[in-house]
Amino acid sequence: DRGGKITFHGPGQLVGYPIVKLPSHVLVVDYVRRIEEALIRSLSDHGLATGRVPGRSGVWLPESAGRPERKIAAIGIRVSRGVAMHGFSLNCDVDLGWYDRFVPCGIADAGVTSLDREIGRDAAPRDVAPTVIAHLDDLLTWRTYEPSPDIDRVEHAAVPLL
């Protein structure tokens, strides 16, 4: 009963399920973007540049060095009677092997990653949580904010077979 398809929650993830009464002027998509922004800013605090991919929820890293575009945080929200439920999962030091068992969020053309893999050092959820909480506290005041830029996507053209 939330947005998104199959997801996974397990050890090594920071999972947050804020239950928030949305002000009448706040659209669900704005709430989702603010959750994304809090995660993007938190990851930046930990030395990792991430962003949004237009048309896809969550937090992403661009295709680079032969690695596909990859998701580091998933978001699935449900709103009932103006109250947002469910939330996000941020891969901190999760065993990425779990994702070999299914197609995460129904997105088959991208990869999945974790903070520790990307920055090359330990990144336990307990170490990341304080920055996520601080950014959520700031962004859920509903003040205007400057969003991080979207990730530039490289569209792969079909190569004709000769």
Secondary structure by P-SEA (a helix, b strand, c coil): cccccccccccccccccccccccccccaaaaaaaaaaaaaaaaaaacbbbbbccccccccccccccccccccbbbbbbbccccccccccccccccccccccccccccccccccccccccccccccccaaaaaaaaaaaaacccbbbbccccbbbbbcccccc
